[in-house]
Amino acid sequence: MEPKNYLKSKILIVDDEPGNVFLLEQMMIQEGYDSLHSTCDSTNAIGLFVEVQPDLVLLDLNMPRTDGFQVMEQLKEADPESLVPILVLTALKDEKTKLRALRSGAKDFLSKPFDLTEASLRIKNLLEMRLLHQRVQMHNQILEEQVQIRTAELERSAEELTNFAYIASHDLQEPLRKVIAFGDRLAAKFGPILNDTGKDYVERMQKSAIRMKTLIDDLLHFSRVTMRSTPFQEIDLNAVISEVLSDLEVQIERTKGRVEVDSLPRIEGGKFQMRQLFQNLISNALKYHRDAVPPVIKIKYAGFNEEFEEIYIEDNGKGFDEKHLDRIFRPFERLHGHSEYGGTGMGLAICHKIVTHHKGQITAKSQPNQGATFIVKLPSKHTKE
């Protein structure tokens, strides 16, 4: 609603003395107010309040049947946020009554008989305060609507980008398969007659094609985290870790690694995504082990803390400088070259997206050559929105 000039405000007068009502009305008409409503029966006050929706209430306290304090209690129910100011006008002048009135919801207090100029100024101040509050409400509403529109636009853009990444990655698979297939045929059929330079070219082509296929697969995994996601269900993380360790058995044996696992909690989430999360974290810990030092990975349950189940994935590997902490969760970011370690730099980005999708948090602590600890916080339950 567009805030108006205070003289256009609707004013409700509740006083059991008709003479007082008449005096107030005449005073306010002379001031230029043109929306006055009144009652001498306090039992009608709440009904009139709901009907009129006033911007200010002028209220007597000492009235038969329903006094001013009772009326203020009723107004609290009709206007629970106390948005409509109340100016108490009463012959009761003691400090105790004044404090009680202010505590009961009145915004100001004026003793009878009152000076008309003072009453006019206090009424004007309360109405200007009311209009200022309305303007703040209006601006807040506009801002909230703009935020909702902007959020919807961002969500739509994110979904379109995710869909584009999925489609683009999917469409790149077929020509890449042909590159790999014909490269294999070239190596098998013409390998014996190629010189060393030709064989080197074919080998480089095959390695690049395989690396590109891995990159596309990671892009597909990344885009699928929030796309076509299944409803969350209760998951036993112990079972998830058991399946992951079974899948990584060859990598664990090859690195002579060891994985120690605490008893883990049950949470609500996507089972496939949880497998992907822990597989990426454990696989990274196995990959980045120190030379001649078998990897030891400890999966610890740190307990329930501030609405999250905390799980630590500790390793004794190469670690990293924490100044790169923000980088490691970005897509395609690598702290090591392709020649030193394989991969596309998407593993931790996928982990971050999975945890964010579950409304959780992921971070890490590390120092070079002193291992790393990845801290995963996941809600145990998800409230329905």
N, C-alpha and C positions, 0 to 999 in steps of 0.2 A: 504494500500500500504506500502511495506517495505521501510523505509527511506534509502536513498542511501548516498554515499560519496558526499560531496558538489561539487567536480569537475565533477560529473555526472549530475549536475543540468542543467535544460534547462533555457537559458537566452535569453530574447527578448530585442533587441536594437532598439530604435525609435529615429532617428535623421535625419534632412533634409540635413545634410552635409555628402556626401559620404566619404570624407576624415576622418571625425570623426569616422564614422562607421568602416572604414578600420583599423584605429589606435586601436580602442577598440578590434576589432576582433583579430588583430595580438598580442596584449598584452595578451589576454585571451587564445589564442592558445598556446602561450609560457608558460603560467601558467599551462596548462594541461586541460583546459575546452574543451569538444568535442561536446557540443550540443548548438550551437549558431544560433540564428535566428534574422534577422534584416530587417528593412524597412526604406526607406528615405521618404516615403509618409505617413504622419501621419493619413490620412484618412483610411489607411489599418490597423492601429494599433489594433483596436478592433477585427477585423476579424482574424488577426494573433494570437492575444491573446487567443481567443476561440479555434482556431485550435491547437495551440502549447501547451496550458496549462502550461505556464512557471513557474519557481520557483523564478524568479527575472526579473524586468523590469528596463532597463536603459533608461531614458527618458529625451529628450531635452525639453526645455520650449518654446523657441522662434522659432516657425515654422509657415509657411504660411498655410492658409486654416483652419487647426485645430491645435491650439497651445497645449502646454503640459497640461495646466489647463483643457482644454476641454477633452483631452484624459483621464486625471485622473477621470473626471466626468463619462465618458463612462466606465472606468474600475471599478468604484464603482458599476455600474449596473451589470456588468458581474461578479464581485467578491464582493458581498455586505458585506461580513464579513471581507474584507481587509486582506485576508490570504497571498496574494502574495506581498512581499515588493517592493517598488518603490524607486530607487535611481535617483534623479534628477541631470543631468549634464547640466550646462548652463553657458553662458557668463554673464548673469545678476547677479551682485554681491551684490546688495543693500539688506539691512536687511528686508525691507518690502516684497520683492519678496521671500526671503528665508522663512519668516514666513507664507506667503500665500501658498507656496508650501507644507510646512509641514502640514498646516491645511487642505490642499486639499487632503491629503492622502499619501504624500511622507514620507518614513521612514528615508531618509537621503538626504543630499544636498551637491553637490560638484561643485565648481566654475571652469570654464574653463579660461585659460588653467590649467589643473590639473597635479599633479605629478602622474606618473604611479604607483609608489609604494604605494602611499596613496590610489589611486583608487582601486588597487588590494586588499589592506587590508580591505577597506570598503565593497567591493563586497564579500569578503570571510566572513566578520562578518555578513552581511545580509543573506547570504546563510546558514551559520551555525545556525543563529536564525530561519530561515525557516525550516531547518531540525529538530531542536529541537521542534518546534511547531508541525511538522508532527509526531514526536515520541509521543508527548503528546496526539495528536489526536488519534493515533493508540492505545495507552494504554487505553485512555478513551473509545474507541470503544470496545476494548476487555473486559474492566470492565463492560460496559453496557450490552454486550452480556452475560457475566457470570452472571450478576445480573438477567437478563431476564430468563436465563436458571434455575437459582436457585429459582427464584420466581415461575416459572412454576412447578418446582419439589415440592416446598412447597405447592402450591395450589392443585396439584394432590394428595400429601400425605394427606392434610387436607380433601379433598373430599373423599379419600379412608377411612380415619378414621371415617368421618361422616357417610358414607355408612355402614361401619362395625358396628358402634354404633346402627344405625337404624335397620340393619338386626339382630344383636345379641339381641337387646332389643325386637324386634318383635318376634323372635323365642323363647325367654324365656317366652312369655305370655302364650302359650298353656300349658306347664307343670305346670306353676304357677296356672292357672285356675283350673287344676285338684287337686292340693294341697288344694286350698281353698274349692273347691266343696266337696272333700272327707272329709275334716275337718269338714265342715258343717254337712255332713251325719253322721260322727262319733259322733259329739256332740248331734245331734238330736236323733239318734237311741240308742246310748249306754250311753248318758249322765246320765240318771237316775241310772244306775248301776255302774258308775265310782265313786271311792272314791274321796276325795278332791284333792289328789295328781294327779290323772288321769285327773280330770277336769282342774286343773291348767296347766298341760302339754298341753292339747288341746287348752286352751285359749291362752297360750304363742305362740303355733304354728300358730294359726289363726292371732294373732297380727303381728307376724313376716312376715307371708305371705302377709298380707295386706300392711305392710310397704314396702315390696319388690315390690309389684305391683305398689305402688305409685312412688317408685324410678324408675321403668322401664318406667312408663308413663312420668315422668319428663325427662328421657333420650331421649325418643322418641320426646318429644316437643323440647328439646335442639337440636337434630339432624335435626329436620324439619325446623329450622329457616332459613337455607340457602339452604336446599335440597327441590327440587320441589317447589320453591317459585314462586308465581304468579307475573306478571308485576305490578309495582307500579301504583297506581291510586290516584286521588285526594280524600282526606279523610277529613270529618268534625270531628274533635276531640271531639266536643260537643256531637255528636251522639254516638261516641265510648264510652265516659265516661258514657253517659246515659244507654247504654246497659250493661256496666260493673257493674254499681250500681244496675241495675235490677237483674243481676246474683248474686250479693253479698248481696241482701236484707236480707236474713236469717241471715247471719253473722253479718250484721250491727245491726239488731234488737237484736240478742243474746247478743252482747257486749254493747248495748245501745249507739252505736256510732252515730256520725254525720259527714257528708261529705259536705263541702262547695266548690263550683266549680265556678271559674271565667269563663268569656266568652273566649273560646279557639280558636286558628286559624285553618285554613285548611292547610294541608300539602300533599305532595306526599309520598305514602308509601304503605305498605301491611296492609290491614284492619285487617285481623285476627291477625297479629303480634302486631299491635297497641293495640288491645283488650287484648292480652296476656300480653303485657308490663304493661299497666295501671292496669289490674286485679291483677297481681303479686304485684305491688307496693302498691296498696290500701289494698289488702288482708294482706300483711305483716304489714302494719300500724295498721290494726285492730287486728291482732294476738298479736303483741308485745306491747300491751297497759299496762299501770301501773295498779297495783292492786287497785281496788275500785275507779279508775279514768276512766270514760267513754272516749273512744277514740274520738278525734276531728281531722279530717283530712281536710286540706285546699289545694285545687289544684289551684295554682296561675299561671297566665300568666305574665311572666316577660318581654315580648316584643321580638322584632326582634333585634338580636345583633350579628354582625360579621358573617352574612350568616346563622345564626341559630335562630330558634324559641325556646325561653327558657321557660320551664315549671317547676314549683317547686311543689313537693308533700311534704307538711309539716304535721307533726303529733306531738302529745303531749305525746308520749309513752315512753318506757324505754330507748330508745336511745342506744348509744354504744360509746366506746372509739375510737376516730379517728385513733389511732395507728393500728386499725384492718381494716382500710378502704380498703386496697388492698385485704384483705382476703375475704371480704363479697361478692365480685363479682366472686369468683372462684367456680367451680363446687364442690359440696359436703361439702363446708365450712360452719360450724355452729358456732355461738358464744354461743349457749345454748344447753343443752343436750336434748336427745329424750324424757326423762321423763318430762321435763319442758314444751317443745313446740314440737308439731308434725312437720312433714315435712322432706324433704330430703336434704336441703341445695342447691337446684338447682334453686330456684325461682329467685334470683338476678343474678345468672349466665345466666339464660335465658334472663333476662332483658338486661344485658350487651351485649349479643350476638345479640339481636334484634336491639339495638341502633347502634352497630357497623355495622351491616348489612345495616342499613340505612345511614351509613357514618356520624353518630352523635356522641355525647359524653354523658356519664352519670357519675355522682359522687355524693357525699353526704357530709353533714355537721351534726355533732351530738356531744352531750355530754351525759354521763350516767344520766338517769332519767330526762333529759331535752328535750326529743323528738329528732326527726331526720328530716332533710330536704334533699330529693333526688332531684338533679338538672338534668333535662333531656334536652339536646340540640339536636334538629332535624332540618335538612335542610328543607326549605319550598318547594324547587324544586330540582330535580335531573337532571343534564345534561346527555345527552346520550353520551356514550363513543364509 
